[in-house]
């Protein structure tokens, strides 16, 4: 059997985890599947939210130079303002 790439209505009841995190390319087949997960108390974190830290970190290193450790105080200040 081929692994599924999306969560569908047919398999949302089989999810016993409290959290579903999208690694890449939206894991929900349709937006309503997110509503179904929410009704069951399952938190869904889409790929763009789950991976944002890596993107921000990479962009800051490229644009500002330095290392992750050196940029951390600046990132923390930025995220606090958001």
C-alpha positions in Angstrom: 0.0 0.0 0.0 1.3 3.5 -0.9 1.7 5.9 2.0 -0.8 8.8 1.9 0.5 12.3 1.6 -2.6 14.0 2.8 -5.1 13.7 5.6 -8.5 12.9 4.4 -11.9 12.4 6.1 -11.5 8.7 5.7 -8.4 8.5 8.0 -8.7 11.5 10.3 -10.4 9.3 13.0 -7.3 7.1 13.1 -5.1 9.9 14.3 -4.5 9.6 18.0 -1.8 12.2 18.2 -2.5 15.6 19.9 -0.6 17.4 17.2 -0.2 17.1 13.4 2.7 19.0 11.9 3.0 19.5 8.2 6.5 18.8 7.0 6.0 20.2 3.5 3.2 20.7 0.9 0.1 21.0 3.0 -0.9 17.7 4.7 -4.7 18.4 4.5 -6.4 17.3 1.3 -9.1 20.0 1.8 -9.3 23.0 4.3 -12.4 21.4 6.0 -10.1 18.5 7.2 -8.4 21.1 9.5 -11.8 21.9 11.0 -12.4 18.2 11.6 -9.1 17.8 13.4 -9.9 20.9 15.5 -13.3 19.4 16.5 -11.4 16.4 17.8 -8.9 18.5 19.7 -6.0 17.8 17.4 -3.8 20.9 16.8 -2.7 21.3 13.2 0.5 23.2 12.4 0.8 23.9 8.6 4.2 23.5 6.9 4.8 27.2 6.5 4.4 27.8 10.2 6.3 24.7 11.3 9.3 25.5 9.1 9.3 29.3 9.5 12.2 29.2 12.1 14.5 27.6 9.7 13.7 30.0 6.9 14.1 33.0 9.2 17.4 31.6 10.6 18.8 30.9 7.1 17.8 34.3 5.7 19.3 36.2 8.7 22.6 34.4 8.3 22.7 35.1 4.6 21.5 38.8 4.9 23.2 39.8 8.1 26.2 37.5 8.3 27.3 35.7 11.4 26.1 32.5 13.1 22.7 31.5 14.5 24.0 32.0 18.0 25.2 35.5 17.3 21.9 36.4 15.7 19.7 34.9 18.4 19.3 38.1 20.5 18.3 40.1 17.4 15.8 37.4 16.3 14.3 37.3 19.8 13.9 41.1 19.8 12.2 40.9 16.4 9.9 38.1 17.3 8.9 39.8 20.5 7.8 42.9 18.6 5.7 40.8 16.2 
